[in-house]
Amino acid sequence: MMSDSTIDLKEADYYRRLADTWWQPDGPFWPLHQLNQLRTRWIAEQWRKRHPMADSEQPLQGLHVLDVGCGGGILSEALARLGAQVHGVDVVARNIEVARRHAKAQNLAVTYECIETDALVRRGDQYDIVFNMEVVEHVANVDLFMAQCNALVKPGGTQFVATINRNWLSFLIAIIGAEYITGYLPKGTHQYGKLQKPEEIRRYLALGGLKVTAREGVAVNPLKRNMRLIPVTWVNYMLMAEKTGTL
């Protein structure tokens, strides 16, 4: 019988064991810090394109946003600096403890909560923007998880999704190269069978009334340990999708 939970217990335990390393400059999450700079800049650029009257320094000012699977708060803090009212959620309690402590030290007002997306839906929560970044490849029942994330977007709202494509190139670069050859990521970070193609994510979004309006790829070079934005979505990619209706 299929579970109605989106928590993958093995994945949760993996991140629980790494919880104290989220903010270590040379720790296992250093690639995510580098990626965060790229994705935050892209998010801000896309938002300004669609909302030209947005503040130049804080384009997300006044927006209520959700960071799903926030971990230690790397993206949440960046969004707060862009002016957003951030609600960061994670199913690993230790991650939330780390995120709260770091945000307090940075004097950033971010609300963190250890809770599942299903509970947020049942509570009736909705947001101007839902950030579903580097999460779908770590959950169980991805179709259910995406449906929950879609439901958390207000009519007229936006969802950003970032994940890894599923093909031979992503297997070679994101798993073999990054985890087993260079040690760029800890072994076991990604499971090939859980990776999602862009068209699969697009279909999940469409089921929730969201249409993809922008996309961008991320080129990762495990040997040189650098990243850059590219127009193709062969390996890492990001999507912006807007929900029908008005805010």
C-alpha positions, 0 to 999 in steps of 0.5 A: 500500500502506497504511503500518503507521506512525502517524507523519504525516511532515508533522505531525512536521516541523511540530512539529519546527520549533516545538519550541523554542517550547513554553514561550514564554508568548506563543509559538504554543503559548500556547492549549495552556497555557490549555487545559491548565489546563481539561483538568487540572482536569477530569481530576482531578475525574473521577478523584476522582469514581470514586476518592473515597479519592484524595488531594485534592491529588494524586489520581493519586498512585502511578499509572503514566501515559502521555502520548502525543505529549507535545510539550514536556511541558506536560501531562506536568508537570501530571500529575506535579504531580497525583502521577502517575509520568509516561512522556511519549513523542513521535516528535519527538526535539527535543520530548523534548529540550525536555521533559527540559530543562524538567522538570529546571529545574522539579525534576520527575521525568518520564521522557521517551522518543522512541518510537512507540506501536507500539514500546511495545506490542511492548515489552509496556508497559501503564499505569494511565492513557493520556493521548491528548490532542490527538494523534489529529488529527495522526497517520496511520492513526488506527484503528491508532493508537487500537488501539495506545493501547487496548492500552497501557491495563491491564485496569481502566485508563483512557484520556483522549482529547481532540480536535476534532469534525468538522463545519461549526462546528469548521471555522469555529471551529477552523480558519478562525477560529483559524488564518486570521482571528485567528492564535490558532493557526499556519496548518496546525495542523489539517487538517479531514479528520483531525478525528474525531467523538466517535462515531468515537472511541467506536467505536475505544475500544469495539474495545479493550474501553473504554467511555466513562464521561464526556465534556466539551466545550471552548468556544474563543473565538478573538476573545476568546482564552479557553476554558471547559468546556461540556456539548456536544462540538460543537468541542473535546471530551474523553472518559474511557473505562474498560477492562474488568477490574481493576487 
